Structures are given as structure tokens and as C-alpha cells.
Amino acid sequence: MKTPIELDNPLLKDWSGPYGGVPDFTAYKVSDFKLAIEFAIKEKLEEIDAIANNPEEATFKNTIEALELSGEKLDRIHAVYGIYRSNLSTPEFNAIDTEMSPKLAEINDKLFQNEKLFSRIESLYKSDEKQNLTKEQQRVLWLYYTDFVREGAELNEENKEKVAKINQELATLFTAFSQKLLAEENNQYIELKTEDDFEGLPEEFKNAAIAEAKERNLTALGCIGNTRSSIEPFLTFSNRRNLREKAFDIFVKRGDNKNENDTNKTLVSILKLRAEKAKILGFKNFAEWSLSNKMAKDPQKTLDLMRSVWKPAVEKVKNDVSAMQKMVDEEGGNFKIQPWDYRFYAEKVRKAKYDLDQNEIKQYLQLENLREGMFWTAGELFNLGFKQLFDVSVYHPDVRVWEVNNKNTGEAIGLWYFDPYARTGKRSGAWMNSHRDQQKIKGNVLPIVSNNCNFIKGNSEEPVLISWDDATTLFHEFGHALHGLCSNVTYPSLSGTSVARDYVEFPSQLLEHWLATPEVLNKFALHYKTNEPLSQSLVERIGKAANFNEGFATVETISSSFVDMELHLTTETIDPHAFEKKVLDEINMPSEIVMRHRIPQFAHIFSSDGYAAGYYSYLWADVINADAYEAFLEADGPFDKSVSERLYKTVLSVGNTIDNEEMYENFRGHAPKSDALMRARNFPVEN
């Protein structure tokens, strides 16, 4: 019988409707979360205790499979909770988030530190009966056992209590960091007060700035918000050097303004707690603990890879800066290239060297056409079809939903939610979320995934035009979505993107390649006024300029990876500014570039443990991606059916059911070779 709380609280109700049920966002209120979470936590802990205290001998079904089925209610609530946290943040929600985060973290501690439960898992793992399990069952059993050990199941009671306390403190600090960073982004902006302040800006970007000023009720003519999607185009096109410097300044100082939203003390506390936790768990530092379940395993391997790419990238930057400085000097500019000049003059050099204007390309990059291009690509490669749905509840009017199906049979394989636009209360950047993982324990449970971006809307009468970089990001995040949607496994813990962190970026980075294929460009890169496709000349110029500015992109990202890894190799209390400077000086960071994520705003590593000591994953996965794409090039090209079918069967559909290195070798026939990355970036390959 359902309790009054269950009957009254919509968050506690099962998802209903087609596709195995979908969230009913029309029914949810922020005020529902606290009671719903507390009720669902209690229910999950009771389920865990029942499994742990089962008087029957441990079997795969009554222990591992029972764990896989536990906490369904909490999983549903957590999915909705995550959507609010990332997309609909408000002061009311933030207060609940601050209170609930440590309580949600506490569940894992009570799971991993349950001695009776671990005893059952350990007995299964070390039993000869394990050989009678399927390979997938053996894999999920291995995952549970290694996760329990890694999280401290073998510690004494005193140390278990210490780890649990640290985890709850970390959860509170992660929430505080995220809220402070979001406040900095929401509350800071650059006002464009005169027509001259718009000089150089593309028309659609100018319109977006005007709309932003109106939305904020400013007297200024326009407004540039403090998010990457607004700042980077402004730095690329604005002729006003003084305003570029101001825009650059507010962006790189997010979380670093000595105000109530300063993140420095918060992140130092996070680092201290991580180091303490790693020591208790038997590791020298947090980096070693973090990499213990990654492909790389050893922090030194990641540093070696970074260094191998760093030197040629810096050399390329030096050459690019030389060309930019020459242009500044020829124009009579009496200044040395600074970070707020880099994108602006890189664009000028691109035009001069390749006769390629980003604004010219942008006229062909309509968001909706590119979305259709992604759908078409997924259809050609993986036989997927997409049908828009209009009767599924969404959490904001900007969000749209598609059924994803087998193109031949019409059988649904999942749902894809698309939330493309920036707004107040939505965190910056772009990401993929899984709201429900595919699994087959209880019938065929379909995955529900989303892609979220921060494109600028502009005028409602005109199509949204995006940059080439933004279009690449769009394809990247869709690659993550396909990884979740194509999953075909039994157990949710092994589903979709539940692979090693330094492997998960591989499918997403791989899909980026298809944006630049002539097949996609000719069909979907259509001029927003004339509907004409890109000319062959422009396609060729895009191809020739493909590696332009690769040095900048590589240096910007790898410098962040170096700093992240060094932060988590040290066990000393740091001063963020001094530490950042020390690491960047040691690697000879070019003065014309800053890290993609400075320490005070490095949300990847301070809003959760997700990418902590793991930002190198983008480079690690790019080695795999570059090697994998060469498989297509060695065959009949990007749309080779046999290679795409092999990619689906050996990578996208298998989740984490086998070792990730073995998985890749099943696709490629050999381990990934790093010289493929050097070729892809047009860097010299050392023999």
C-alpha cells in the first residue's frame, strides 16, 4: 500500500506513458524534491539491507541482480533532480541542493561500507561458481567487487567513518563550487553602450546581444553574457580591443574575484579532502586513486602522452603568433599579442592564409539543418531513424523530444531530448545526460538521453546560426548520445557510456569527423538566405584550413590537463594562483594563451569527482579516436558500411561488458597508435 507521501508527491510516482514511461515535468515542483529524496533514500537503504541480510547463500541473482534492481525510485528522482541542477537552477532549488547533496553522497558510503553485503559479493567473486556465469555477469560482478574495494570496503571501522565523512563534506563543497560559478556567470556581463561597441560583430550575434540586454532589462544597447558561447565569438570578431580585454577578463576571472562567489577556498578544501581520502584508501595521492579504474592506470603515462604532444603544439603556436604579430605591426598596432587578441588575429590570419572567413561559413551552419545532418549521419552509419514527438512532457519550452528507432523495422530504441539554448539558471557549456539507462533485467528498458547546449537564440524570425567550433561540439555531444542510445546490454551498471572515463570521450570525438564530410556539408550546410549548399571552393578551403589553430586548441586543453594532474599528484595545501603559475611556467606556457579552464572555474574537476585527475581523458581518447577514424579512411571512406557496422557491434552497443582495451582491439584489430593523432593534427610524427 502506498503511503500518503507517495500518493501526494509526483516525484515518487512511476513514470507513465509510452516508451516504458517518461518523466512528467508538468507535475513537478521544486518544493517536492526534499521529501521525495528522503523517502527514496530510505527505501533504497532498506532494499540494500534486505539484500545484505538475506539468510540464503549468496547467488548472482539474489545479490548482484538484486542490487542492479534496487533504488529504481531514487534513480528516477535523481534524473529529474540533475535536470533541475544543470538547466533550471534557482535560489529555491540551490537551497535544497545544498541540503540534499551530502545525503545523496551518504548512500554510496552506506552501500560500499556494508560489511555483510561486501562479504556476499566477495564470496561470489572468489567462488568457483563464477565460471558458470555469462561473460556479462562476470563483468558486472567484477565491477561490483573492484568498486567496493576501491571505495574502502576492506577498511577498518574508524577509517570507513573517516571516508564517509570526507565524501559528505566533498558533496557539500562540490555543490557550493557549482553554485558560485553559476552565480558568476549569471551576474556578470559586458554592456555595449554605443553603436561603435558593436563594430565587427556578425549581424546575428549583434541581434543576440540586443536581445540579451532586453532580457536583463538593461538600458545598454546590447549585452555579452559571461559564458563561453557569448565570450568566445565576441573575442573573435569584436574590433574594440578595450572591450575584448574586458570580456576576456570577466571570463577568466570567474570564481576568482574575492567576493561571495570566490571559489578558491572551496577548491583548496576539496583538494585537501581528496588527498586525505586517497591516503586512507592506501594510495600515495588522489591521482593514483582516480586512475586505478581508468585505461591509463598510471599518472605517469598520462603525463608522458601530454608531453609528447605539447612540444609540437607549442611550436605551432609560436609560428601562428608570429604571423599574427606581423599583421598587428603592419596595421600600426603598437602592442604585443595578448590572450584577448589571439582569437581576433587568428581569424584575420585564417582569412589571409586560406581565404576563409568564419562568418562566411557560419551563414551555412543553421542549427536545425545541422541537427538533421546528425540524424542523417546516424541513419547512414547505424541505421537509426528519428521521429519528433509532441506529446511528451518537457521541463522548458526550448526542449524538444525525438523517438529514436531502427530505420528498417521502425522499432523504438530510445528517446532523445534536445535543449539547445542558453538561459539564466542553466550551466554553461554542452553536455549529454542519461536520464534512464538501457537494460534488460526487467524486459527491454529503453534509454532516455539528452543533449544540452548553450547556443544564442537571437531573433525569433531568423534561423540560429552557429560557428564551426559550435557545430563540432554539437556532433561531439551527439556522439555521447548515440553511445547511450545504441546500448544493448542486460545490466544497467554496464550500460551505454558507463565505461572508463578516459574511454568515454572516444565515441563522441570520433563523431566530430562526420561534420566535415562532403556528404554532410553538401546536404545540410545550406545558406540561411539562399538555401544554396557550400560551394566546392569553400568546402576545399575548409579542408585546407582544417588544422589551422590546432596548436592553440591543443595548448589550451593540455595546459588544463597538466594543471589538473599536478593538482591531484600533490598532497600539500596549495595556493591556487601560485600553483597555476608554477605548473604553467614549468611547461613554458605561451603567454598569448590561457588554460581553457583556470583553476577557480575548473568545473570539470571541482563540481564533482568526474574528471578530477581525468581531464587528460580528452587527449587520451583523441589518440583512440584518430586511430579509429583511420579505419574508415583505410576502407571506403567515412560511410563505409562494414566499418560502421563493426563500430556499432564492438563499441557502441556493448557498453562496459568487456575490458575497454579489449573492446577497442576487437574493433580495430590492434591497440591504438598515437602517431595517428599527430597525423590528424598535422604535427610531425617521430620515427
LOMARNU-901944 format. One line per field, with one value per residue (C-alpha): x, y, z; residue in one letter. Coordinates in pm, whole numbers. Each point is the difference from the previous one (the first is absolute). Layout:
<pts>
u X ...
v Y ...
w Z ...
rest a ...
</pts>
This chain:
<pts>
u 0 129 63 -157 339 14 -356 48 354 16 377 -62 -243 109 65 -302 -93 170 362 -7 -96 136 42 -307 161 -338 -64 332 75 330 -169 -66 368 98 -271 25 377 -18 -273 186 330 -172 -153 332 184 -270 45 378 -43 -242 255 283 -201 -149 38 40 345 119 -83 38 -377 -69 302 136 -322 -191 243 -47 -375 20 -67 -213 -206 309 151 -308 0 374 -43 -255 208 303 -204 -102 355 150 -282 -248 208 -170 71 -285 151 355 -107 -139 306 232 -197 -50 344 170 -301 23 374 -67 -185 318 186 -271 8 377 57 -267 211 -265 -68 370 41 -269 158 350 -115 -156 307 238 -226 63 -368 97 109 -364 -107 -24 282 -225 -94 367 72 -270 112 360 -121 -182 291 267 -219 -63 370 94 -253 130 -203 309 80 -45 -301 191 129 -337 -152 274 -59 -378 44 237 -242 -285 220 112 -361 -78 310 -75 -345 141 260 -263 -240 271 118 -353 -63 314 -120 -355 89 289 -16 142 -228 13 -102 51 -26 381 9 -157 274 112 -272 -200 -361 -154 237 -84 -371 64 183 -292 -244 216 -4 -379 -34 213 -197 318 10 306 -49 147 143 262 -67 282 -19 229 -269 -15 355 192 -188 43 377 13 -184 -14 217 -7 324 -84 -333 168 231 -296 -187 308 57 -346 13 340 -69 -323 20 311 -133 41 -377 -268 32 376 76 364 -58 -260 229 295 -223 -104 363 96 -290 77 364 -106 -252 255 249 -259 -84 366 112 285 -225 -342 130 111 -338 -190 194 -30 -315 96 165 316 43 322 14 347 -144 -235 281 216 -280 -62 370 25 -268 87 327 -128 -315 202 218 -311 -128 329 -32 -363 77 283 -247 -246 266 111 -357 -25 323 -107 -323 201 -112 247 -56 106 -267 -187 -248 -297 153 69 -337 -46 333 -16 -318 173 289 -246 -164 334 156 -297 -246 -231 -230 -172 -295 -24 -16 -246 -262 -23 -9 -364 -57 -311 159 303 -225 -158 354 79 -315 90 354 -131 -237 276 246 -221 -338 -176 -317 -139 -363 -87 -255 -238 -185 295 33 307 155 32 -163 341 22 -111 -20 61 -67 312 -75 134 -39 -98 -239 -125 59 74 339 -17 -86 223 -72 159 49 211 -24 170 -211 31 24 159 364 231 156 -146 -65 -185 -208 -151 -334 -66 255 -82 -26 -175 -44 -362 -93 146 43 63 263 -94 286 38 236 26 175 19 -56 -120 -356 6 -306 -291 -62 341 167 263 345 292 376 204 132 -354 -106 288 -116 -353 124 226 -283 -221 275 -49 -375 42 222 -288 -274 175 67 -118 95 -179 123 -42 340 161 -228 90 260 83 354 336 15 297 -191 -341 114 105 -341 -85 329 -25 -338 143 170 -329 -84 274 -89 -120 -310 -114 112 -167 -331 -27 236 -245 9 -263 -129 51 -15 299 257 360 192 264 259 -113 -5 357 110 -158 197 327 -54 -113 315 29 14 48 299 -219 -271 256 196 -320 -126 322 111 -322 77 350 -131 -279 239 259 -272 -91 355 89 -105 99 -239 25 -45 -203 161 357 -61 -152 291 260 -138 -47 351 143 -161 84 -359 -18 -88 -256 -227 -169 -119 -339 -111 190 3 -271 -253 108 -347 107 214 -166 -375 42 270 -94 303 227 347 -183 -7 279 -280 -79 354 14 -330 114 286 -257 -231 270 107 -362 -84 294 -189 -267 259 183 -331 -245 -24 -204 -322 149 -277 221 210 -303 -171 311 10 -361 51 331 -27 -336 -226 214 20 253 -60 365 336 23 343 -123 -312 204 222 -314 -91 339 201 280 59 -37 312 82 164 -353 -73 314 -104 -355 131 266 277 332 6 320 131
v 0 344 252 349 143 -228 80 377 46 -23 -63 -331 -127 -242 154 -77 14 -141 -119 -164 325 355 272 220 343 174 -155 72 287 93 -27 -371 -98 -11 -239 -211 -41 -83 -260 -159 -10 -182 -247 -72 -52 -244 -189 -13 -129 -268 -121 8 -188 -261 -329 -197 -67 276 -53 229 43 74 228 163 -1 115 292 87 23 194 372 39 274 191 -37 161 286 50 30 281 156 11 169 275 39 46 171 165 120 253 124 -224 -306 89 -1 -352 -110 119 -201 -315 -43 -148 -225 -136 -55 -190 -275 -115 -11 -214 -225 -43 -26 -264 -292 -267 115 6 -346 -133 170 -119 -358 3 162 -254 -300 -265 41 327 -200 -105 361 163 235 299 -131 -54 357 156 -214 114 362 -28 -172 244 304 -117 -57 330 188 -146 -313 -163 291 -19 172 313 61 -82 274 241 -75 38 336 118 -108 197 307 -28 -20 324 170 -119 156 324 21 -55 254 266 -51 16 322 154 -91 120 328 129 141 263 287 129 362 153 -112 9 -274 -238 60 -323 -218 -222 110 -301 36 370 -89 -253 262 241 -272 -83 366 9 -324 148 329 200 352 -100 -78 -347 -249 -275 -269 -163 -343 -164 7 382 95 -200 142 349 -55 -130 281 318 281 171 -116 164 -185 -326 40 63 -302 -218 128 -86 -343 -112 147 -191 -124 209 343 -1 32 -225 -225 -45 -372 -11 -103 -253 -172 -5 -181 -245 -77 -51 -239 -195 -44 -112 -248 -149 -49 -180 -224 -96 221 254 272 56 -33 -358 -84 166 -182 -339 -74 181 -130 200 -149 195 384 -5 -147 297 249 -171 20 368 83 -184 225 317 88 -11 185 282 23 37 273 188 -8 111 282 118 36 183 236 82 98 218 176 54 159 238 -159 78 -305 -360 -268 -64 -279 229 60 -362 -103 334 -13 -376 66 270 -234 -273 238 109 -347 -208 258 -142 219 -155 230 -121 -362 87 112 -367 -147 10 -181 -186 -110 -131 -188 -165 -67 -184 -207 -83 -97 -230 -152 -64 -139 -184 -35 235 197 303 102 317 -41 274 -173 -59 230 229 215 318 124 -9 -378 -237 -379 -263 -372 -181 -321 -267 155 -328 -147 320 -157 266 -24 312 368 302 335 313 319 227 357 204 150 122 -289 -236 -88 93 -241 -303 -349 -329 -151 -344 32 -374 -265 -280 -344 -334 -137 112 -39 231 334 278 267 367 239 373 241 344 302 375 147 360 30 343 114 -241 80 -125 -343 -45 4 -159 2 -288 -68 -8 -232 -231 5 -82 -314 -84 -2 -193 -264 -43 -24 -273 -191 0 -66 -288 -191 -361 -158 -174 184 377 34 -100 202 256 252 -187 -62 124 381 8 -218 171 295 -227 -49 369 126 -252 132 351 -117 -38 371 78 -274 123 -219 190 344 -27 -119 203 299 221 380 139 246 -171 -365 -63 -255 89 50 -257 273 73 -370 -31 307 -146 -320 185 203 -301 2 376 112 -360 115 244 -258 -260 234 141 -349 -180 282 -62 -372 59 223 -245 -294 195 126 -358 -136 240 -60 345 289 229 364 -22 303 -97 -364 87 231 -256 -279 225 141 -353 -97 337 101 255 339 62 -283 -86 -340 -98 -31 199 -160 221 -88 -356 -154 -327 -79 195 -44 -376 -267 -81 140 61 -121 -92 302 -171 -233 227 -42 -371 -61 212 -242 -280 213 94 -362 -114 253 -129 -333 176 176 -329 -148 179 324 146 -178 -346 -238 -285 227 182 -334 -123 322 -55 -366 36 347 181 -292 -182 261 -112 -374 -70 159 330 -73 -337 171 240 -277 -193 300 96 -319 165 237 372 163 355 95 8 299 180 -53 120 323 45 -24 -168 -375 -122 -330
w 0 -93 278 1 -104 -304 -96 32 -135 -381 5 177 -261 -272 -338 -215 -364 -310 -36 341 166 -17 264 50 30 10 342 172 237 164 338 -68 -14 367 121 -316 32 370 -62 -294 192 288 -245 -173 328 111 -329 51 355 -120 -255 255 263 -230 195 -323 -142 -232 -367 -297 -15 367 41 -318 -201 307 38 -366 58 327 33 -314 162 107 -349 -154 250 -41 -379 42 279 -232 -271 242 130 -348 -189 241 291 232 355 123 -167 111 365 -39 -198 277 257 -208 -161 310 62 -354 43 323 -191 -174 329 155 -306 -29 375 62 126 -47 -354 -90 150 -236 -302 97 47 -347 -156 151 -55 -264 -92 -166 -302 -57 -50 -342 -99 61 345 80 -109 219 294 -57 -13 333 172 -124 71 357 60 -162 216 326 69 155 235 377 156 100 -351 -155 213 -109 -369 41 171 -275 -274 157 47 -363 -122 185 -143 -356 25 142 -280 -271 147 34 -356 -138 196 -152 -348 60 168 -212 -351 -234 -100 -358 44 -345 -361 -16 265 -255 -257 -169 147 -239 -45 171 298 23 7 275 207 -41 107 304 112 -28 194 280 -11 -63 -141 -207 -369 35 246 -18 260 195 -164 -253 -270 25 94 -261 -304 147 37 -356 -177 209 -137 340 163 334 14 -101 297 233 -135 33 353 136 -163 130 346 63 357 61 96 381 44 146 -308 18 -38 113 363 -113 -249 240 249 -271 -85 366 56 -316 103 348 -142 -241 285 214 -298 -36 -289 -9 -141 -153 -357 67 155 -285 -274 172 -205 -322 -317 68 351 67 26 -157 -321 -29 61 -262 -255 77 -35 -333 -148 191 -173 -362 108 157 -311 -212 233 -36 -378 15 243 -225 -288 225 137 -351 -83 313 -91 -361 125 218 324 273 216 50 -61 325 84 -80 -344 -90 -143 -178 -184 -54 -193 -204 -80 -98 -247 -144 -18 -111 -129 264 207 301 -58 -358 119 275 -255 -99 350 100 328 -115 -326 186 239 -305 -124 322 -38 -359 101 274 -255 -254 254 249 -171 244 -70 188 47 189 280 113 282 236 301 3 272 -212 -323 -174 44 -276 -6 -269 -9 -123 -189 -228 -343 -164 255 164 342 264 171 219 42 -72 172 -151 205 -222 136 271 281 355 244 -253 43 -286 -246 -174 130 -33 278 39 177 -22 -94 -240 164 -38 352 4 -363 -261 181 -253 66 36 -75 -56 -170 158 -155 50 -346 -20 -127 -169 -195 -5 -368 -109 20 269 -159 184 -45 -137 351 137 -280 91 364 -114 -179 296 253 -242 -7 376 -55 -262 240 249 -257 -179 323 -11 333 286 309 57 171 -331 -225 -264 112 325 -122 129 9 -240 -248 16 -213 -286 -169 40 -143 -281 -116 -41 -323 -186 17 -252 -247 -341 36 311 -116 -341 144 320 -8 -190 -12 233 -263 -336 114 -226 119 69 -323 -87 36 356 90 -127 196 314 -60 -49 315 206 214 25 363 112 202 195 68 109 227 155 88 94 231 194 1 138 278 87 26 203 235 81 18 279 358 121 63 -300 -83 -325 -165 88 -94 -336 -80 109 -219 -302 37 18 -330 -162 -62 -283 147 -275 119 329 118 -135 363 261 345 161 -274 -78 37 -162 304 283 -52 50 -6 -360 -182 301 -103 -319 -228 -194 -119 -294 -134 87 -179 -294 -59 -19 -213 -253 -35 -35 -272 -203 -13 -207 -217 -62 -122 -232 198 286 -96 -53 111 119 225 145 64 179 204 104 92 184 159 4 88 258 278 261 -39 -85 77 -188 -149 -125 -133 -211 -134 -100 -215 -138 11 196 290 -83 -147 110 -329 -149 225 -116 -361 74 154 -268 259 -88 68 165 -135
rest m k t p i e l d n p l l k d w s g p y g g v p d f t a y k v s d f k l a i e f a i k e k l e e i d a i a n n p e e a t f k n t i e a l e l s g e k l d r i h a v y g i y r s n l s t p e f n a i d t e m s p k l a e i n d k l f q n e k l f s r i e s l y k s d e k q n l t k e q q r v l w l y y t d f v r e g a e l n e e n k e k v a k i n q e l a t l f t a f s q k l l a e e n n q y i e l k t e d d f e g l p e e f k n a a i a e a k e r n l t a l g c i g n t r s s i e p f l t f s n r r n l r e k a f d i f v k r g d n k n e n d t n k t l v s i l k l r a e k a k i l g f k n f a e w s l s n k m a k d p q k t l d l m r s v w k p a v e k v k n d v s a m q k m v d e e g g n f k i q p w d y r f y a e k v r k a k y d l d q n e i k q y l q l e n l r e g m f w t a g e l f n l g f k q l f d v s v y h p d v r v w e v n n k n t g e a i g l w y f d p y a r t g k r s g a w m n s h r d q q k i k g n v l p i v s n n c n f i k g n s e e p v l i s w d d a t t l f h e f g h a l h g l c s n v t y p s l s g t s v a r d y v e f p s q l l e h w l a t p e v l n k f a l h y k t n e p l s q s l v e r i g k a a n f n e g f a t v e t i s s s f v d m e l h l t t e t i d p h a f e k k v l d e i n m p s e i v m r h r i p q f a h i f s s d g y a a g y y s y l w a d v i n a d a y e a f l e a d g p f d k s v s e r l y k t v l s v g n t i d n e e m y e n f r g h a p k s d a l m r a r n f p v e n
</pts>
